Every structure is written in structure tokens, then in C-alpha cells.
């Protein structure tokens, strides 16, 4: 074939562009892996500590439970088709039921050695981060949102789960709805998402029925999961919760026993 042939040249240029794109993706993938490998490794929990805290891990005896979380992860990945998403988790009726599920979902994302996860406790009325952080918590999300001098690095804490970090709520605040409905909160979510392109972010938020925070925070997420305490919610309550987080963000319902 004549290399001066326009047909040849067009196809050749196309192959070069594809090759360049593949090289770029390979380099970016390598950089991500190196970044993950260089993450400080905290003191990891023992198996007994995982069981005590009711956190899923590879090799646990309750394989059915672990696989259930993996199935939720698979569905979210298929829906999003990206390594960078923000998932909001809220209970339909009871604020206390979402904490453990949210953290376990984040831990399930972190099981992949090529991925990292961030659990953000956005529930100042029922905070849970202290259950998963070994070091004392000095500052959290509510302090960050009300103090421009606090940096994001100051509110990220290591957990006993490899590749999983936590941002605590920062404690109760009567003006949580106003704080979350702020430009700084919007910038915060955008920054943690852009700053960690290989990180899955889980926002644990108060109950849809008992507060307005879920409705406010749903604006910042890519997908919203709703927990339905088994036998404690009627159909109208679930439908109202879906409307609250937005049908375009709604990713599914999880029945919590």
C-alpha cells in the first residue's frame, strides 16, 4: 500500500492517536497504583477487631454478608462506570441504622487493592466515626465548614482498614442544615472528589424522614442509596424518601435487618 495514499494516512494517524491514548491511560494507571502504594499504612485491625466492630473483610466467616456488600458495589460501579463517585447513604426512618452499612460499603470498595475509599460522617446527630478511628478526633466536618483556617488534611483520619480513610462529623450542630447548605460544603465535596480520582466516597447522612440534611446533601452526590429498616417503613415513606433525594440520583433500596 502506498504510504502517501490519503486512506492509509488517515488510518495511520488514527492508530497513532489510539496508541497515544493507551499510553496516557497506562501512565495514569501506574501513577494511581504508586500513589496507593505510598499511602501511610496505619495499624490494621485484627480479625477479632473486625468482628467486634461488625466490619466486613476478606476471609470472614459470613461469606453471604460480604457477597451482599460486593453485589451493591458491583451495581454502583456498573451504574457509574467510573473510579470516582460520591454515594450518599440515608435511612428512610431511623438515623441510627445507616452508620454501619455506610462504613461497610466504603470498606468493600477498599477491598480492591487498586482503589481507595473515604467514609464521610455527615450525621452530627448520631456520629459514628469514633468507632473506626484509633487516634483521638480533634476536628471534623462541621468545624472545617465553619473555620476557613482548617484544611482538609486536618480532618482525615486513618482506620484499621487498609486504603480506607474517615472524615468525622465534628459533633452535633444545631445549624447542620445551614452548614451543609453552603458554598463551602459544595466546594468540599468537589475537592475531595477531584483530589482523589481513584477514591470512592461514601456520605453517611441523617434519616430522610427525621431531617432535611439528606435532601440538601443529595445535591452533591452522584448516587443515593436508601436503607429501609425491615418492617419499619411503609411504601409511602419509601416513595417520599426517593423524592427527597431525587429520582435522578436514586440508585436503589437496601433492606436492613
C-alpha positions in Angstrom: 0.0 0.0 0.0 1.3 3.5 -0.9 2.0 5.4 2.3 1.2 8.6 0.5 -2.4 7.3 0.0 -4.8 9.5 1.9 -6.7 6.5 3.1 -3.5 5.0 4.5 -2.5 8.3 6.2 -5.9 8.8 7.8 -5.9 5.3 9.3 -2.2 5.6 10.3 -3.0 8.9 12.1 -6.0 7.2 13.8 -3.8 4.4 15.1 -1.2 6.8 16.4 -3.9 8.7 18.3 -5.2 5.5 19.8 -1.7 4.4 20.7 -1.0 7.7 22.4 -4.3 7.5 24.4 -3.4 3.9 25.5 0.0 5.1 26.7 -1.6 8.0 28.6 -4.0 5.7 30.3 -1.2 3.2 31.2 0.9 6.1 32.7 -2.1 7.4 34.7 -2.9 3.9 35.9 0.7 3.4 37.0 0.7 6.7 38.9 -2.5 5.8 40.7 -1.1 2.5 41.8 2.1 4.2 43.0 0.0 6.7 44.9 -2.0 4.0 46.6 1.2 2.0 47.5 2.7 5.1 49.1 -0.3 5.7 51.3 0.7 5.6 55.0 -0.3 2.2 56.4 -2.0 2.5 59.8 -2.2 -0.2 62.4 -4.6 -2.6 60.8 -7.3 -4.3 62.8 -7.1 -8.0 63.8 -9.8 -10.4 62.7 -11.3 -10.2 66.2 -11.5 -6.4 65.9 -13.2 -6.7 62.6 -15.8 -9.0 64.1 -16.2 -6.8 67.2 -16.8 -3.7 65.0 -19.0 -5.6 62.6 -16.9 -4.6 59.6 -16.6 -6.8 56.5 -13.2 -8.2 55.4 -11.8 -10.8 53.1 -11.8 -14.2 54.7 -14.6 -13.5 57.1 -16.9 -16.4 58.0 -20.1 -14.7 56.9 -19.4 -15.0 53.2 -23.0 -14.3 52.4 -22.9 -10.9 54.1 -19.6 -10.0 52.3 -21.0 -11.0 49.0 -24.1 -8.9 49.6 -21.9 -5.8 50.0 -20.0 -6.8 46.9 -23.2 -7.0 45.0 -24.1 -3.5 46.0 -20.6 -2.4 44.9 -21.0 -4.1 41.5 -24.3 -2.4 40.9 -22.9 1.0 41.8 -19.9 0.5 39.6 -22.0 -0.6 36.7 -24.3 2.4 37.1 -21.4 4.9 37.4 -18.7 3.3 35.2 -16.0 5.3 36.9 -13.4 5.1 39.7 -14.6 8.3 41.2 -18.0 8.6 42.6 -19.9 10.1 45.6 -22.5 7.8 47.1 -25.0 9.1 49.7 -26.5 6.6 52.2 -29.5 7.5 54.3 -32.1 5.5 56.2 -35.7 6.1 55.4 -36.9 6.2 59.0 -34.1 5.7 61.6 -30.8 7.7 61.6 -29.0 5.0 63.7 -29.3 2.3 61.0 -27.2 3.7 58.2 -23.8 4.1 60.0 -22.6 0.6 59.9 -23.9 -0.1 56.4 -22.2 3.1 55.1 -18.9 2.2 56.6 -19.1 -1.4 55.4 -19.9 -0.1 51.9 -16.8 2.0 52.0 -14.7 -0.9 53.3 -16.0 -3.1 50.5 -14.7 -0.5 47.9 -11.3 -0.5 49.7 -11.0 -4.3 49.4 -9.8 -3.7 45.8 -6.0 -3.1 46.2 -6.2 -0.7 43.2 -8.8 1.5 44.9 -9.2 3.7 48.0 -12.3 4.8 49.8 -13.3 7.7 52.0 -16.1 7.5 54.6 -17.6 10.9 55.4 -19.7 11.1 58.5 -22.3 13.8 57.7 -24.6 12.8 60.6 -23.8 15.1 63.5 -26.8 13.9 65.4 -25.6 10.3 65.5 -21.8 10.4 64.8 -20.1 7.1 64.3 -16.5 7.9 63.2 -15.0 7.4 66.6 -15.9 3.7 66.3 -13.5 3.3 63.4 -10.7 5.7 64.2 -7.9 4.7 66.6 -6.5 8.2 67.3 -8.3 11.0 69.2 -10.6 13.1 67.0 -9.7 16.8 67.3 -11.6 18.3 64.4 -14.2 17.1 61.9 -16.5 18.2 59.1 -18.6 20.8 61.0 -15.5 22.6 62.3 -14.0 22.5 58.8 -17.1 24.0 57.2 -17.2 26.9 59.8 -13.5 27.7 60.0 -11.6 28.7 56.9 -8.2 28.1 58.7 -8.9 24.3 58.9 -7.5 22.3 56.0 -9.0 19.1 54.6 -5.8 17.2 55.7 -6.6 18.1 59.3 -9.9 16.2 59.3 -8.9 13.0 57.5 -8.2 10.1 59.8 -6.8 6.6 59.2 -8.9 3.5 60.1 -7.9 -0.1 60.8 -9.0 -0.9 57.2 -6.3 -0.7 54.6 -6.9 2.1 52.0 -9.9 3.4 53.9 -9.9 6.9 55.5 -12.6 8.7 57.6 -13.8 12.2 58.0 -15.7 12.5 61.2 -18.8 14.7 61.6 -17.3 17.0 64.2 -20.1 16.7 66.6 -23.6 17.9 67.0 -24.6 21.3 65.5 -28.0 22.9 65.7 -27.3 24.6 62.3 -26.1 21.5 60.5 -28.7 22.0 57.7 -27.4 25.6 57.1 -23.8 24.5 57.2 -24.4 21.7 54.7 -26.4 24.1 52.5 -23.3 26.3 52.0 -20.9 27.1 49.2 -18.1 25.7 51.4 -19.8 22.3 51.6 -20.2 22.3 47.9 -16.5 23.1 47.4 -15.6 20.5 50.0 -17.3 17.6 48.1 -15.9 18.9 44.8 -12.4 19.0 46.2 -12.3 15.5 47.8 -13.7 14.1 44.5 -11.2 15.9 42.3 -8.3 15.5 44.7 -8.6 11.7 44.8 -9.6 10.5 41.3 -9.2 6.8 42.4 -11.3 7.2 45.5 -14.9 6.1 46.2 -16.6 8.5 48.6 -19.5 7.4 50.9 -21.5 10.1 52.7 -23.4 8.8 55.7 -26.3 11.3 56.3 -29.2 11.6 58.7 -32.6 9.9 58.1 -34.6 11.3 55.3 -37.7 11.3 57.4 -36.2 12.8 60.5 -34.2 15.7 59.0 -33.6 17.9 56.0 -29.9 17.1 55.6 -30.4 14.2 53.3 -32.4 16.3 50.8 -29.6 19.0 51.0 -26.7 16.7 50.7 -28.2 14.7 47.8 -27.4 17.6 45.5 -23.6 16.9 46.0 -23.7 13.1 45.3 -23.7 11.0 42.2 -25.9 8.2 43.6 -28.1 7.8 46.6 -28.9 4.6 48.4 -31.8 4.3 50.8 -31.9 1.9 53.8 -35.3 0.5 54.7 -35.4 -1.0 58.3 -37.2 -4.2 57.7 -40.8 -4.0 58.9 -40.5 -0.3 60.0 -41.4 1.6 56.9 -44.5 1.7 54.6 -44.5 2.2 50.9 -45.5 5.8 51.0 -42.5 6.6 53.3 -40.1 4.9 50.9 -41.6 6.8 47.9 -41.3 10.1 49.8 -37.6 9.3 50.6 -37.0 8.7 46.9 -38.5 12.1 46.0 -36.4 13.7 48.8 -33.0 12.5 47.3 -34.2 12.9 43.7 -35.2 10.2 41.3 -32.2 11.0 39.1 -29.8 10.3 42.0 -31.7 7.3 43.4 -29.7 4.1 42.9 -31.7 1.6 44.9 -33.2 0.4 48.2 -31.4 -1.8 50.7 -33.4 -3.7 53.3 -31.7 -3.5 56.7 -32.5 -6.2 59.2 
